[in-house]
């Protein structure tokens, strides 16, 4: 992953306000690589802790949490719920309401 793309991804994620979410692909596009969603996942995995990123605000394009149940899903859902984000019955988030446009 190019270093400058990684830095842009980190900067964008740090700006996501409380109570809002973005998709991996949206972050990638904002950072200059619309096809870089997997690189965003890698950046989150490698930098969330050391950069104190609000990692929980990044979800998939379907408006759902990608982490598996028992593997971080519950924590991410709790963090989002604490910020006022609500989930539909199918456990998805209404992107029209909660998506951050940057």
Beta strands, then each sheet from edge to edge (+ up, - down):
strand 1: 22-23
strand 2: 58-59
sheet 1: 1+ 2+
end
